[in-house]
């Protein structure tokens, strides 16, 4: 159990690890919640289905996985994705009645973490008893390239870094290429070091029957692949997938009696740096992970030394590297060296993105790292199952390093030690 205590004499600000998050009454609030259901549709080049189709399928699968019925849900949180195709009308499609919590949530790739945190708070405080959180998307079309699936939807202000991003062609890959290049120029990070991340994650994907890419990948393959936006090569960039994923969150007490091993939510934190296009910004060097990660760890009562595995949002290889730094697994600027020796690959000392991540497995925004974390914490990952899974850390990254969400998950209920 994770207690939220308001200090005596405070003005009502809820404190987690010293960070003001929200207003609350003077009584303590205990977060004691668990993920009990996981639903994953067919993912990848799956055509003929809309995003709402995938979303409804994912929720039904998650509820069945938990050993519940749709009528047991009294909460539904929906990620609106990039197009807004999935919204609160999903309630009608599923035939849900008398919901006590219903909302659309948007923090781009950080949305999954935000939904789980909101659901955990809801079931811990009695706002709802069982909440489904869902993301789905269907950007791919037959005979259309993955690159064409997402059109540029963001316009940056014509000032500072924003002007450069606009002139270069305002799309996420260009934005992340700029971030990666700044990290390289500042700290000496190399393309080969980024490639080591892609190679390690492909090794994990080769053991994952759900992964879209399971053929071997070498560093030479990475270096020889075409440049998408310098310095990012093809294998530095995530997949584009159709599909949906959902989880069901309920109280830890109720979780003990359901069909699946509970995945307890020990902590969460968020970071939204702002000012990315300012001339004085730390864009590319420091991200919201530097705020969100430590906050989630403090809430869980653990440190980076306690973390057994990491599922990091990997829209690009660079994102993995900078998140490892900002979470504190290595010093700032040392990320390239940290990942270059196989440390994050199968058999390494710190398993990272054990299903292959968005680079090699499938791309469902923040649900990609979350679904793999649930599978691993349950001990159901088969050939790729890690040996130690007491503490798993999950990240979500939204926009172009604009938003970050962190979760700390465990097979053990909060307050217990293992």
C-alpha positions in Angstrom: 0.0 0.0 0.0 1.2 3.5 -0.9 0.0 6.2 1.6 -0.5 9.8 0.5 -0.2 11.9 3.6 -1.0 15.6 3.8 1.5 17.4 6.1 0.0 19.1 9.1 -0.8 22.7 8.5 -0.6 22.4 4.7 -3.0 24.1 2.3 -4.3 20.8 1.0 -1.6 19.9 -1.5 -1.1 16.2 -2.1 2.6 15.4 -1.8 4.4 12.5 -3.4 8.2 12.5 -2.9 8.1 16.3 -2.3 6.2 17.0 -5.6 2.9 18.7 -5.4 0.4 16.7 -7.5 -3.1 17.6 -6.6 -5.5 18.9 -3.9 -7.0 16.5 -1.4 -8.8 16.5 1.9 -6.8 16.2 5.1 -7.2 12.5 5.5 -4.6 10.2 4.1 -5.3 8.4 0.8 -3.8 4.9 0.2 -3.1 3.7 -3.3 -3.5 -0.1 -3.2 -4.3 -1.2 -6.7 -3.4 -3.9 -9.2 -3.6 -4.7 -12.9 -5.6 -7.9 -13.1 -6.6 -8.2 -16.8 -4.6 -7.8 -20.0 -6.1 -7.7 -23.5 -4.1 -7.6 -26.7 -5.6 -7.9 -30.1 -3.9 -9.1 -33.2 -1.3 -6.4 -33.9 0.7 -5.3 -37.0 -0.5 -5.4 -40.6 -4.0 -6.2 -39.6 -6.5 -4.6 -42.0 -10.2 -4.2 -42.3 -10.8 -3.1 -38.7 -11.2 0.3 -37.3 -9.6 1.7 -34.1 -12.9 1.4 -32.2 -13.1 -2.2 -33.4 -9.7 -2.9 -31.9 -10.5 -1.0 -28.7 -13.7 -2.9 -28.0 -11.9 -6.2 -28.7 -9.1 -5.3 -26.4 -11.4 -4.4 -23.5 -13.4 -7.6 -23.9 -10.1 -9.7 -23.9 -8.8 -7.9 -20.8 -12.0 -8.4 -18.9 -12.1 -12.1 -19.8 -8.4 -12.5 -18.9 -9.2 -11.2 -15.4 -12.0 -13.7 -15.0 -14.6 -10.9 -15.0 -17.6 -9.9 -17.1 -18.2 -6.6 -18.9 -20.9 -5.9 -16.3 -18.2 -5.9 -13.6 -16.6 -2.8 -15.1 -17.7 0.5 -13.6 -14.9 2.6 -15.0 -13.5 3.1 -18.5 -10.6 5.3 -19.5 -9.9 5.8 -23.2 -6.8 7.0 -25.0 -7.9 9.2 -27.8 -4.8 8.5 -29.9 -3.7 10.8 -32.7 -7.0 11.0 -34.5 -9.6 10.9 -31.7 -11.2 7.9 -33.4 -11.7 6.2 -30.0 -13.6 8.2 -27.5 -16.1 7.8 -24.6 -18.7 6.5 -27.1 -16.8 3.2 -26.6 -19.1 2.7 -23.6 -22.1 2.3 -26.0 -20.2 0.0 -28.3 -19.4 -2.3 -25.3 -22.9 -2.0 -23.8 -21.6 -0.8 -20.5 -24.2 0.6 -18.0 -24.0 2.8 -14.9 -20.3 3.6 -15.2 -19.0 5.6 -12.2 -15.8 6.8 -14.1 -15.7 7.6 -17.8 -13.1 9.8 -19.5 -10.9 10.4 -22.5 -7.2 10.8 -21.7 -4.6 12.4 -23.8 -0.9 12.7 -23.1 0.2 11.0 -26.3 2.7 8.2 -25.6 2.5 8.9 -21.9 -1.3 8.3 -21.9 -1.1 4.6 -20.8 0.7 5.5 -17.6 -1.6 8.4 -16.9 -4.7 6.1 -17.3 -3.2 3.4 -15.0 -2.5 6.0 -12.3 -5.9 7.5 -12.6 -7.5 4.1 -12.4 -5.3 3.1 -9.4 -6.4 6.2 -7.6 -10.1 5.6 -8.5 -10.2 2.0 -7.1 -8.2 3.0 -4.0 -10.6 5.8 -3.1 -13.9 4.1 -3.9 -14.6 6.2 -7.0 -14.8 2.9 -9.0 -14.2 -0.8 -8.4 -12.9 -2.0 -11.7 -11.5 0.3 -14.4 -10.5 -0.7 -18.0 -7.8 1.4 -19.7 -7.6 1.1 -23.5 -5.6 2.3 -26.5 -6.2 1.4 -30.1 -5.1 2.7 -33.5 -5.3 1.7 -37.1 -3.1 4.0 -39.1 -1.7 1.4 -41.6 -3.4 0.8 -44.9 -2.7 -1.9 -47.5 -0.1 -1.1 -50.1 0.9 2.0 -48.0 4.3 2.5 -46.5 4.7 2.7 -42.7 6.2 6.2 -43.1 3.0 7.4 -44.8 0.7 6.1 -42.0 1.2 9.2 -39.8 1.0 12.5 -41.6 2.7 15.5 -39.9 0.0 16.8 -37.5 2.1 19.1 -35.4 3.0 22.7 -36.1 5.8 24.3 -34.1 6.1 28.0 -33.4 8.5 29.8 -35.6 11.0 30.7 -32.9 14.1 29.2 -31.5 14.3 25.4 -32.0 10.7 25.5 -33.2 11.8 27.4 -36.3 14.4 24.7 -37.1 11.9 21.9 -36.6 9.4 23.6 -38.9 12.0 24.3 -41.7 13.4 20.8 -41.5 9.9 19.3 -41.9 7.8 19.2 -38.8 7.3 15.5 -38.0 8.3 13.5 -34.9 11.2 11.8 -36.6 12.8 15.1 -37.4 12.2 16.3 -33.9 13.9 13.2 -32.4 16.7 13.4 -34.9 17.4 16.9 -33.6 17.3 15.6 -30.0 19.7 12.7 -30.8 22.1 15.0 -32.7 22.2 17.4 -29.8 23.0 14.6 -27.4 25.7 13.4 -29.7 27.3 16.8 -30.1 27.2 17.4 -26.3 28.2 14.0 -24.9 29.9 12.2 -27.8 27.2 9.6 -28.2 27.6 7.6 -31.4 25.3 6.0 -34.0 26.9 2.7 -33.2 25.8 3.1 -29.5 22.2 3.7 -30.6 22.5 0.7 -32.9 23.4 -1.4 -29.9 20.0 -0.7 -28.4 18.3 -1.8 -31.6 20.3 -5.0 -31.8 19.6 -5.9 -28.1 15.9 -5.4 -28.5 15.8 -7.5 -31.6 17.4 -10.3 -29.6 14.5 -10.1 -27.2 12.0 -10.0 -30.0 13.4 -13.2 -31.5 12.0 -14.9 -28.4 8.6 -13.2 -28.5 6.0 -14.9 -30.6 3.9 -11.7 -30.7 6.7 -9.6 -32.2 6.4 -8.3 -35.8 10.2 -8.4 -36.4 11.9 -11.7 -35.4 14.8 -12.0 -37.8 18.3 -11.5 -36.6 19.7 -7.9 -36.6 23.4 -7.0 -36.4 25.1 -3.7 -35.8 26.3 -3.9 -39.4 22.7 -4.2 -40.5 21.8 -1.2 -38.4 24.7 0.9 -39.8 23.9 -0.1 -43.3 20.2 0.8 -43.2 19.1 4.0 -44.8 19.0 7.2 -43.0 15.5 8.4 -42.2 16.4 11.7 -40.6 20.1 12.1 -39.9 21.5 10.7 -37.5 18.6 8.2 -37.2 18.7 5.1 -39.4 15.8 2.9 -40.3 16.4 0.6 -37.4 16.5 3.5 -34.9 12.8 4.0 -35.6 9.8 2.3 -34.2 7.3 0.2 -36.2 3.8 1.3 -37.2 1.1 -1.1 -36.1 -2.6 -1.5 -36.2 -4.2 -3.0 -33.1 -5.3 -2.4 -29.5 -4.5 -3.2 -25.9 -6.3 -2.8 -22.6 -5.7 -3.5 -19.0 -8.2 -3.8 -16.1 -7.3 -2.2 -12.7 -9.0 -3.1 -9.4 -8.2 -3.0 -5.7 -5.3 -5.2 -4.5 -7.7 -7.0 -2.1 -10.0 -8.0 -4.9 -7.1 -8.9 -7.2 -6.1 -11.8 -4.9 -9.2 -13.7 -5.8 -9.2 -13.2 -9.6 -8.0 -15.4 -12.5 -4.5 -13.9 -13.1 -1.5 -13.2 -10.8 -2.0 -9.5 -9.7 0.5 -6.9 -11.0 0.5 -4.3 -8.2 0.9 -0.6 -8.9 3.5 0.6 -6.4 4.2 4.0 -7.7 3.8 6.5 -10.5 5.1 9.9 -11.6 4.8 12.4 -14.4 7.0 15.0 -16.0 6.0 17.7 -18.6 9.1 19.9 -19.1 7.6 22.6 -21.4 9.6 25.1 -23.3 11.1 22.6 -25.7 11.3 25.2 -28.5 12.9 27.9 -26.3 16.4 28.9 -27.3 17.6 28.2 -23.7 15.9 24.8 -23.4 17.5 21.5 -22.5 15.7 19.8 -25.4 17.5 16.5 -26.2 19.6 16.6 -23.1 17.1 16.3 -20.3 13.5 15.0 -20.5 10.4 14.7 -18.4 11.8 11.3 -17.3 14.1 13.2 -14.9 11.0 14.3 -13.0 8.7 11.3 -13.5 11.1 8.4 -12.8 12.5 9.6 -9.4 8.9 10.5 -8.3 7.6 7.0 -9.2 10.5 5.3 -7.4 10.0 7.4 -4.3 6.3 6.7 -4.2 7.1 3.0 -4.5 9.7 3.2 -1.8 12.5 1.7 -4.0 15.5 2.9 -5.8 17.1 2.2 -9.2 19.2 -0.4 -7.5 16.0 -2.4 -6.8 14.7 -2.4 -10.3 14.9 -5.8 -12.0 13.7 -4.9 -15.5 12.8 -1.9 -17.5 10.1 -1.5 -20.2 11.0 1.9 -21.8 9.0 3.8 -24.4 11.2 3.4 -27.5 9.8 5.3 -30.4 13.5 5.7 -31.3 16.6 4.2 -29.9 17.7 7.6 -28.6 14.6 7.7 -26.3 15.8 4.5 -24.5 19.3 6.0 -24.0 18.1 9.4 -22.6 15.5 7.7 -20.4 18.1 5.5 -18.8 20.2 8.5 -18.0 17.3 10.6 -16.7 16.0 7.7 -14.5 19.5 7.5 -12.9 20.7 4.2 -14.2 23.8 5.9 -15.4 25.3 9.4 -15.3 24.1 12.0 -17.8 26.1 11.6 -21.0 27.1 8.0 -20.2 24.1 6.4 -21.8 26.0 5.4 -24.9 28.7 3.5 -23.0 26.0 2.0 -20.7 24.1 0.3 -23.5 27.1 -0.7 -25.7 28.2 -3.8 -23.9 25.1 -6.0 -24.0 24.0 -4.9 -20.5 20.3 -4.5 -21.7 20.2 -7.6 -24.0 19.2 -11.2 -23.0 21.7 -12.4 -20.4 22.7 -8.8 -19.5 22.5 -7.3 -16.0 19.6 -4.9 -16.7 16.9 -6.4 -19.0 15.4 -3.6 -21.1 12.4 -3.9 -23.5 12.2 -7.7 -23.1 9.6 -8.2 -25.8 11.4 -6.2 -28.4 9.8 -2.9 -27.7 8.3 -0.7 -30.3 11.4 -1.1 -32.4 10.9 -4.8 -33.1 7.7 -6.0 -31.4 4.7 -3.7 -32.0 3.8 -0.1 -31.7 0.8 0.7 -29.5 2.0 3.9 -27.8 2.6 3.5 -24.1 0.6 0.2 -24.1 3.6 -1.5 -25.7 5.9 -1.3 -22.6 3.0 -1.7 -20.3 1.7 -5.0 -21.8 5.2 -6.5 -21.7 5.7 -5.4 -18.1 2.5 -7.1 -17.1 3.5 -10.3 -18.9 6.9 -10.3 -17.3 5.7 -9.5 -13.8 3.1 -12.3 -14.0 5.9 -14.7 -15.0 4.2 -15.6 -18.3 6.9 -14.5 -20.8 8.0 -18.0 -21.8 11.5 -18.2 -23.4 12.1 -14.5 -22.7 11.1 -14.5 -19.1 13.6 -12.7 -16.9 14.9 -14.5 -13.8 14.1 -11.7 -11.3 10.9 -9.6 -11.5 10.2 -8.1 -8.1 10.3 -4.6 -9.4 9.6 -3.5 -13.0 9.7 0.1 -14.2 7.6 1.2 -17.2 7.9 4.5 -19.1 5.7 6.4 -21.5 6.9 9.3 -23.6 4.6 11.7 -25.4 5.0 14.2 -28.2 8.6 15.0 -29.0 9.9 14.6 -25.4 7.0 16.8 -24.2 5.4 14.4 -21.7 6.6 11.5 -19.6 4.9 8.9 -17.4 6.5 6.3 -15.1 5.1 3.3 -13.4 6.6 1.0 -10.8 5.0 -2.5 -10.9 5.5 -5.6 -8.8 4.0 -9.1 -8.1 4.1 -8.0 -4.5 1.6 -5.9 -2.8 2.8 -2.4 -1.6 4.2 -2.4 1.9 5.6 -5.9 1.7 9.3 -6.5 1.3 10.8 -9.3 -0.8 
